[in-house]
Amino acid sequence: MSAFGCLRSVFDYAGKSRTIAELEERSRSDSFWNDPDAAQRTMKQIADLREEIERIDGASRMLADSREMLELFPDDANAATEVDGNISLASAAIESLEMAANFDGEFDSHGAIVSIFAGAGGVDAADWTQMLARMYLRWAESKGFSTQIVDESPAEEAGLKSITFFVRGRNAYGMLESERGVHRLVRLSPFDAAHRRHTSFAAVDIIPEIEANEKSDIEIKPDDLRVETFKSGGAGGQYVNKTESAIRIIHIPTGLIVASQQERSQAQNREVAMSILRAKLVQREIEQRDEQLASLRGERQANEWGSQIRSYVLQPYQMVKDHRTNVETGNAAATLDGEIDTFIWPYLQQRKTNAR
């Protein structure tokens, strides 16, 4: 079997093609659109599968064309250069497909809700929280994902006490799930008059976004909610700050608290807050069913020394190291600018190996 034949086998090319045919047959049924929500989910599944098949076919054609060109022009330098370029493009496509093959969890294909909380370290921890938020937002931008900040709590001197935002795009949760945990920063503090080295911590929590029309066993009763309004302290302009448009929802049975303050109306903020609450309740239910919490959320750790999943050292040298995979890089600036696939991919490979 050829190398690309192995690739087709790994990605179950034939199985995906059969699934597309079965779903398309179902979509032609007269009763298909009787349940619009289910029909839309099926159509999205068809579109996603078609995209995967097209990417496999595209890489396959590129490699086949390259082989043919080498056979026709074995001594042509220009042909060799073009073949090298095609192989690089095909390799990148295959690597992307290989990563996508890891996303077979229940919610891996969903969008993600990212929350970051300042831990030990005072004002440096608050500044670190803001730096991490920028890192993830830049990463999402590089992937073509959309983002939406829904709640942020500024610290008194600088930075953020906490921030919550959506990252929406195919497999956003599957990729960002690797970032859940405590992140440690070592640097010369810009807030220390003596310019001494400080260590600070921030905790990153990732949960999958659950759409309102998705079927689940979670029922949110109006009587179980306490809704509070307050004036927004975040972006949104003068109008927002003059009215109590921000929403805080407390789910009384569980004690879960969610908030949204970035939208211009109470109704919009309530909708966003309910979306976050729904996601938290679904994940809570999954955690209770699962004996090993690491399947979606991982072990809860103290937001302080000794519990970090990754360290970012800016002084006395430059290094970012993931303590789960031992992957490290000396280009800390690039990492903080959003280049975190270096750490995501090895974690996904490790997770898949451990699951076998």
SEDOTOR-940448 format. One line per field, with one value per residue (C-alpha): y, z, x. Coordinates in steps of 0.5 Angstrom, whole numbers, plus 500, padded with zeros to 3 digits. Each point is the difference from the previous one (the first is absolute). Layout:
py c(Y_...)
pz c(Z_...)
px c(X_...)
This chain:
py c(500_507_505_504_493_500_507_498_494_504_505_495_503_495_500_508_499_495_505_505_496_498_507_502_495_502_507_498_498_503_501_502_507_499_501_506_500_492_502_505_496_495_505_502_493_499_507_498_493_503_505_494_496_505_502_493_500_506_498_493_504_504_494_496_506_501_493_500_506_497_494_505_505_496_505_506_505_504_494_498_507_499_493_503_505_495_495_506_502_492_499_506_498_493_502_504_494_496_505_500_493_501_503_495_502_501_508_500_503_506_507_501_505_502_503_503_501_504_496_501_506_506_505_496_494_505_503_492_499_505_498_493_503_503_494_496_505_501_492_500_506_496_494_504_499_505_503_503_503_500_501_503_503_505_500_506_502_496_494_496_496_496_499_496_499_496_497_497_496_493_496_506_496_494_504_505_494_499_507_499_500_505_504_503_506_502_507_507_503_507_501_500_506_496_496_493_493_498_494_500_495_500_495_498_497_497_497_499_504_497_503_501_495_494_495_498_498_506_504_507_502_508_499_497_507_506_506_506_506_505_506_497_502_497_502_503_507_506_497_493_503_505_494_493_496_495_493_496_493_496_492_499_492_500_507_501_508_502_507_504_508_501_501_506_497_496_495_499_499_495_496_500_498_495_497_499_498_494_498_500_496_495_499_499_495_496_501_496_495_499_497_503_508_500_498_507_505_497_500_506_503_506_506_501_497_493_499_503_496_505_505_506_503_507_501_498_496_499_494_497_493_495_496_494_499_503_504_507_506_505_505_503_506_496_495_506_503_494_495_494_494_498_498_498_495_496_500_497_495_498_500_495_496_499_499_493)
pz c(500_498_506_498_500_507_501_497_504_507_498_498_493_498_507_499_493_502_506_495_495_506_503_493_499_506_498_494_505_499_508_501_501_505_505_498_506_498_493_500_505_494_495_504_501_492_499_505_497_493_502_503_494_495_504_500_492_499_504_496_493_502_502_494_495_503_499_493_499_503_495_494_502_504_499_500_505_499_501_506_503_499_502_507_501_498_505_506_499_500_506_503_498_503_506_501_498_505_506_498_501_507_501_501_507_501_500_496_494_504_502_506_506_503_507_503_508_503_505_505_498_502_494_496_500_498_494_498_500_495_496_499_498_494_499_499_496_495_499_499_495_496_499_497_507_502_507_505_507_504_507_503_507_500_506_504_498_493_496_501_506_495_493_496_493_494_495_494_495_498_505_504_507_497_500_505_505_501_503_506_506_504_496_504_498_502_498_502_503_497_506_505_501_501_494_503_497_502_499_499_498_496_499_493_500_494_499_493_498_500_495_502_495_502_503_507_507_503_502_503_504_500_508_501_497_504_495_502_496_500_496_495_502_493_493_497_500_505_499_503_506_501_500_504_494_503_502_506_500_506_500_507_500_498_502_493_498_493_497_494_499_493_497_499_503_506_495_496_507_503_493_501_507_499_495_505_505_496_498_507_502_494_502_507_498_496_506_505_495_498_506_497_500_495_494_499_506_503_507_504_502_505_496_503_500_498_497_493_493_497_502_496_502_498_504_501_494_495_500_500_502_501_506_497_493_502_493_501_496_500_496_506_496_495_505_503_493_499_497_505_495_502_507_498_495_504_506_495_498_507_502_494_502_507_498_496)
px c(500_503_501_494_496_502_497_494_499_502_495_494_499_495_497_499_497_495_498_499_496_495_499_499_495_496_500_496_495_493_500_507_499_494_505_504_505_502_500_505_505_499_502_506_502_500_504_505_501_500_506_504_499_502_506_503_498_504_506_500_499_506_505_497_502_507_501_498_504_507_499_499_505_505_506_496_502_494_496_503_499_493_499_504_494_495_502_501_493_497_504_497_493_501_503_494_495_504_499_492_500_501_494_495_498_493_501_506_497_497_502_503_499_506_501_506_501_506_503_506_504_496_501_504_495_495_505_501_493_499_506_497_494_504_503_494_496_506_501_492_501_506_495_494_496_495_501_495_502_494_503_506_502_505_505_501_507_501_498_494_497_497_497_495_500_497_504_496_502_501_504_501_498_504_507_499_498_508_500_496_504_505_505_506_504_507_503_503_494_498_496_506_504_506_499_500_498_493_496_493_494_494_495_497_493_497_493_496_495_493_495_493_497_505_496_503_497_501_494_500_494_499_498_508_502_502_501_504_501_506_503_506_507_502_500_494_500_497_493_502_503_494_495_499_501_505_497_502_497_500_498_498_500_507_503_503_500_501_500_500_501_502_494_496_493_498_496_507_504_495_500_508_500_495_504_506_496_497_507_503_494_501_507_498_496_505_505_495_499_508_504_506_499_506_496_497_502_506_502_499_506_502_502_507_507_501_493_502_499_504_506_502_506_502_506_506_499_494_497_493_499_494_501_495_503_507_500_503_502_505_496_495_498_497_497_497_498_495_505_497_499_507_497_493_502_505_495_494_505_502_492_499_505_498_493_502)
